[in-house]
Amino acid sequence: MSEWKARRFWTATTVAEADDGFAVHLDGRGIRTPGKTALVLPTRPMAEAVAAEWDAQHENIDPLSMPVTRSANSALDKVHPQHAEVADMLAAYGDADLLCYRAASPAELAARQAEDWDPALDWAETALGVRLHIRAGVVHAAQNPDGLARLAAQVHALDDFRLTAFHDLVSLSGSLVLGFAAAQGWRDADAIWRLSRLDESWQEDQWGRDDEAHDASEVKRAAFLHAKRFWDMC
């Protein structure tokens, strides 16, 4: 038996102003999320991106071709009901940030980590008001609680849509600092993604590329770049 697929049922896709934002209409009717919430977007650029995704659908609707719509659905159906819990989970990355755990050896890897990651920690001290401290090895050592509280407050201050984007910027990179750096435009998103993959790149340089691991990383890279695009639409 073939799998049932939702079919295109509308002709015209338009953007209209709505209470607290912008709505996308299909033949004059507003879209709802899978959770039955009215899909109201915070900015016109985001609404126009959602409209373009719907307008590009052919006979069968392909949700995988609609990343902005899916992120907006997540903001309303998943992040909004548990905003505090999501913010707490992301803020916790600050206490075990990727950038803070350095190789004791080989010396070449340690030097590359210092060269590439120290500027991000320097940026965070200026932009976020917190200096995270470096540790050698992988054993957890807690950061200063006051600094973590300042970082957590900045995460909790994000609205539902920005927090949705921030979730992927942090969880995919493994770094709260890099998540903030990407969101705030410290460097372009692709350069920040490469910083998060420094250890993997080092391994490739030494032992050659694992094609399966590389392909998985490219999927994550695309998701990271989408998260930055979604953030910018907010």
Secondary structure, 3 states (H helix, E strand, C coil): CCCCCCECCCCCEEEEEECCEEEEEECCEECECCCCCECEECCHHHHHHHHHHHHCCCCECCHHHCHHHHHHHHHHHHHHHHHHHHHHHHHHHHHHCHHHEECCCCHHHHHHHHHHHHHHHHHHHHHCCCCCCCEECCCCCCCCHHHHHHHHHHHHCCCHHHHHHHHHHHHHHCCHHHHHHHHCCCCCHHHHHHHHCHHHHHHHHHHCCCHHHHHHHHHHHHHHHHHHHHHHHC
